[in-house]
Amino acid sequence: MKNSKHIQWLYRELPALMNDGVITAEITEKLRAYYGEIKEGSKSRIALIIFGVLGALLVGSGIILLLAHNWDELSRATRTVLSFAPLLAGQALAGWTLIRKSESVAWREGTATFLMLAIGASISLIGQTYHISGDTGKFLLTWMLLGVPLVYLLNASVPALLYFWGITAWAGVRQYEAGHVLFFWPLAVLIIPHFWQAVKENRYGVRAVSLASGISLSLCVATGIVLEGALPGLWIVVYSGLFAALFLVGSSYFDEAPTLWQRPFQTFGAAGIAVLAFLLTYKWPWERIGWEHYRTGAAFYSVAAIFDYVLAAALVFVALYFLFSQMRHWQITTLLLGMMPFISIIGYVVTASLTSEVFALILFNLYLFALGLATTISGIRNGHLGTVNAGMLILAALIVARFFDSDLGFVIRGLAFILVGMGFLLTNWIIIRKINRNPNG
């Protein structure tokens, strides 16, 4: 993937290289011909898209509020017409956009967002007008399925994000009503072709990054909702596999991103692993787990429970595949993050077999300490202040948690906190000096 920032740097260096005789004018022209013109990311274009979407949201919300004013005093026929009016207006606007403004991202995103909201408003208003029975889950599912074609018809990503969050909300409602939500995964797959197309166009562009961030956030929430939970503690393995898979996939395909915000899979994966590992240093996640505490009853569906095992195995397999396929290129920090699901499996099996949490607690305290230490060292070596602070934060969180979780006196705790604080200050000072000495390194 050709990165515009890297190409810009190369083009700035070419004249000096040619003047110093490092390369010839012919090679310079060949390089320019190979990389082509730089496609500048227009900030004004991005602003137009944002304002277009916000405008659609505000207009849609305003129309709903206007319709709600004195709604009960209107006749049924008038309410029916008003219920369909936003939908018809949105469809007309979508048709005009496809004919006249098909090249405008701002128009496509804004129109698709407005029409997506209009669909939900029309369904709700018609149901209220004619007293059509239904529940929140059916309403959300119907709304989202009717909105999917907008994603591909107008090539719009905001409706895709709304769809993903909508099916996540549907899953939550469905699970709350004591039903299984295995249908979530086929629903989620419907958006994958759009995301893949955005990645092929520019994996570090606003569209691909926004979709990756929204999907990652939705998966972090939806995975816990979808789990049937018949086997206590299996969520530990599932979430370990999910976060590791996100991180490793991101490291394999999005690692050349120039900024952190353009690496959403790595960010969500690494942050998820750190938080989960921290929680697993406490006793409560390991209590009453394993087959001896298997849950049965009307509230649990055997088919959905089987899928829990399939999901856990699939996520661990994905993590294992990417871990071994790229292992030779990675550092110790990446290796530790990728090993999270396997460490979780060890902790889970031993704890379930011995019915004691001691081994798992020791294991994850050591793991989190190693992760924090490796992250800090990696940041110091590479001169990345953010990485150093992330590693120090992990270590500080672990130390603080253990001191509040023990019977140590206030003097020892106070000295420990002072030492950790001094470590933060000293490490930052070292990195800043290193950056000042070598600003281009």
Secondary structure, DSSP 8 states (H G I E B T S, - for coil): ---HHHHHHHHHHHHHHHHTTSS-HHHHHHHHHHH-------HHHHHHHHHHHHHHHHHHHHHHHHHHTTGGGS-HHHHHHHHHHHHHHHHHHHHHHHHH-TT-HHHHHHHHHHHHHHHHHHHHHHHHHTT----HHHHHHHHHHHHHHHHHHTT-SHHHHHHHHHHHHHHHHHHHTT---TTHHHHHHTTHHHHHHHHHHHTTSHHHHHHHHHHHHHHHHHHHHH----STTHHHHHHHHHHHHHHHHHHHHSTT-SSGGG-HHHHHHHHHHHHHHHHTTSSGGGTT-SGGG---STT--HHHHHHHHHHHHHHHHHHHHHHHHSGGG--HHHHHHHTHHHHHHHHHHHHHHHT-SHHHHHHHHHHHHHHHHHHHHHHHHHT-HHHHHHHHHHHHHHHHHHHHTS---HHHHHHHHHHHHHHHHHHHHHHHHHHHH-TT-
